[in-house]
Amino acid sequence: MSLPAVAVVGATGAVGSRVVRILEERAFPLRELRLLATERSAGARVPFRGETLVVEPTAPEGFRGVDLCFLAVPGSATSRTLAPQARAAGAVVIDKGSAFRMEPEVPLVVPEVNPASVRGHQGLLATPNCSTIQLVVALQPILRAGGGLRRVLVATYQAASGAGQGGADELAAGSRDAAHPPRVFPRPLAFNVIPHIDAFDLAGGFTQEELKLRRESRKILGLPDLRLSATAVRVPVFVGHCEAVYVETERHLTHAEARAALAAAPGVKLVDEPAAAAYPTALDAAGRDDVLVGRLRPDPDEENGLHFWVAADNLRKGAATNGVQIAELLVGEGLL
Ligand SMILES: NC(=O)c1ccc[n+]([C@@H]2O[C@H](COP(=O)([O-])OP(=O)(O)OC[C@H]3O[C@@H](n4cnc5c(N)ncnc54)[C@H](OP(=O)(O)O)[C@@H]3O)[C@@H](O)[C@H]2O)c1
């Protein structure tokens, strides 16, 4: 195939604008880039490879001739409308949202973890939730070195931009004016910590964000019965999700073995020199593509228990970079 024509839908959003930037940074091979959003931002101008591209309103005709389409739009209903339009025009779709992630025929891909899942795709692939991606990148080496996972417990500390540009704007407004009414978040986020992301599943008491972490990790790791549960928390940070992870492995791992496994893992950067106050923070993670891991330590009571801390840029590795890496895999394997 000649170089693909690429469309980014949601190109003015928190994730879509990063997709455009990352396509340029990684010199993704393409012959044409089309930027689509709503009427609200039609006409916006975006620099790309020394040129200025103009954002167009999204319409079915806009997908004509497109080979690869990144969907970075909020709301499952929008993805469910636009993905078939792009597919009908012949494009392979990489969706950033949650509409299709758990459908059995849709590969849910983290290239460092399950790259082979792209094979046999049927024109639609999904990139996982931001908090899931950084978790599985860090879990995979522990899973392999430890001969399996008995149990995983996670507490997340998630940035405002995880709720899109509107979330980041609301945090900025609330930081300037404590009376600013919350609309994106259920409570004021500035100077606060909120244990509530996405809707509650009232029967079980978990939120959808917590259930996504469980379901998506199971699918990506190929462990349908993995015992994994989470508490997802929004914190007043603009970019960068952090996670406190507790894992029990099947086989006892020494601290040195766990450290070596993480240090050698693709996509992981170990930042773990506590004596020098070197550990990952949200600010360290923002703007980069590695998943940062630190604070690695054995549990004092459970022989096979390990604790660690993970930080990653939710907009880059948590969404845009992961999507572009999936596209690179498709190109590399001749699957576009
Ligand atoms: N933020 C994260 O950390 C993160 C991480 C992983 C996955 N995701 C997923 O990525 C997707 C995008 O999220 P985001 O955070 O980038 O949201 P966002 O900042 O609110 O941006 C939304 C983008 O979608 C466009 N849009 C909205 N409705 C549309 C429609 N009907 N047709 C075409 N374009 C439309 C908007 O265009 P206008 O500018 O014209 O309004 C804007 O460009 C969501 O599915 C989200 O769940 C987000």
The ligand as a MOL file (V3000), in Angstrom:
LIG
                    3D

  0  0  0     0  0            999 V3000
M  V30 BEGIN CTAB
M  V30 COUNTS 48 52 0 0 0
M  V30 BEGIN ATOM
M  V30 1 N -8.3660 12.4070 28.4990 0
M  V30 2 C -7.7930 11.2340 28.7370 0
M  V30 3 O -6.8970 11.0850 29.6050 0
M  V30 4 C -8.2010 10.0350 27.9430 0
M  V30 5 C -7.4510 8.8730 28.0910 0
M  V30 6 C -7.8430 7.7200 27.3780 0
M  V30 7 C -8.9350 7.7800 26.5530 0
M  V30 8 N -9.6470 8.9360 26.4260 0 CHG=1
M  V30 9 C -10.7750 8.9400 25.5170 0
M  V30 10 O -10.4480 9.7570 24.3900 0
M  V30 11 C -11.6450 10.3210 23.8380 0
M  V30 12 C -11.4620 11.8270 23.7050 0
M  V30 13 O -11.3190 12.3820 24.9850 0
M  V30 14 P -10.6840 13.8190 25.2640 0
M  V30 15 O -10.2260 13.7380 26.6780 0
M  V30 16 O -9.7030 14.2080 24.2080 0 CHG=-1
M  V30 17 O -11.9870 14.7630 25.1330 0
M  V30 18 P -12.0710 16.3510 24.8600 0
M  V30 19 O -10.8440 17.0480 25.3220 0
M  V30 20 O -13.3830 16.7580 25.4020 0
M  V30 21 O -12.1020 16.4770 23.2490 0
M  V30 22 C -13.1850 16.0070 22.4870 0
M  V30 23 C -12.9420 16.2030 21.0070 0
M  V30 24 O -13.9780 15.5280 20.2970 0
M  V30 25 C -14.6290 16.4620 19.4300 0
M  V30 26 N -16.0360 16.0600 19.3120 0
M  V30 27 C -16.9880 16.0730 20.2770 0
M  V30 28 N -18.1600 15.6040 19.7830 0
M  V30 29 C -17.9290 15.2910 18.4830 0
M  V30 30 C -18.7420 14.8030 17.4220 0
M  V30 31 N -20.0390 14.4940 17.6120 0
M  V30 32 N -18.1650 14.6380 16.1970 0
M  V30 33 C -16.8860 14.9320 15.9730 0
M  V30 34 N -16.0490 15.4250 16.9440 0
M  V30 35 C -16.5810 15.5890 18.1720 0
M  V30 36 C -14.4120 17.8100 20.0600 0
M  V30 37 O -14.5380 18.8040 19.0680 0
M  V30 38 P -14.8630 20.3710 19.3920 0
M  V30 39 O -13.5260 21.0250 19.7210 0
M  V30 40 O -15.3950 20.8630 18.0970 0
M  V30 41 O -15.8320 20.3910 20.5230 0
M  V30 42 C -12.9630 17.6590 20.5500 0
M  V30 43 O -12.0710 17.7970 19.4570 0
M  V30 44 C -12.7770 9.8890 24.7890 0
M  V30 45 O -13.3870 8.7270 24.2740 0
M  V30 46 C -12.0550 9.5390 26.0680 0
M  V30 47 O -12.7470 8.5970 26.8360 0
M  V30 48 C -9.2970 10.0620 27.0970 0
M  V30 END ATOM
M  V30 BEGIN BOND
M  V30 1 1 1 2
M  V30 2 2 2 3
M  V30 3 1 2 4
M  V30 4 1 4 5
M  V30 5 2 4 48
M  V30 6 2 5 6
M  V30 7 1 6 7
M  V30 8 2 7 8
M  V30 9 1 8 9
M  V30 10 1 8 48
M  V30 11 1 9 10
M  V30 12 1 9 46
M  V30 13 1 10 11
M  V30 14 1 11 12
M  V30 15 1 11 44
M  V30 16 1 12 13
M  V30 17 1 13 14
M  V30 18 2 14 15
M  V30 19 1 14 16
M  V30 20 1 14 17
M  V30 21 1 17 18
M  V30 22 2 18 19
M  V30 23 1 18 20
M  V30 24 1 18 21
M  V30 25 1 21 22
M  V30 26 1 22 23
M  V30 27 1 23 24
M  V30 28 1 23 42
M  V30 29 1 24 25
M  V30 30 1 25 26
M  V30 31 1 25 36
M  V30 32 1 26 27
M  V30 33 1 26 35
M  V30 34 2 27 28
M  V30 35 1 28 29
M  V30 36 1 29 30
M  V30 37 2 29 35
M  V30 38 1 30 31
M  V30 39 2 30 32
M  V30 40 1 32 33
M  V30 41 2 33 34
M  V30 42 1 34 35
M  V30 43 1 36 37
M  V30 44 1 36 42
M  V30 45 1 37 38
M  V30 46 2 38 39
M  V30 47 1 38 40
M  V30 48 1 38 41
M  V30 49 1 42 43
M  V30 50 1 44 45
M  V30 51 1 44 46
M  V30 52 1 46 47
M  V30 END BOND
M  V30 END CTAB
M  END
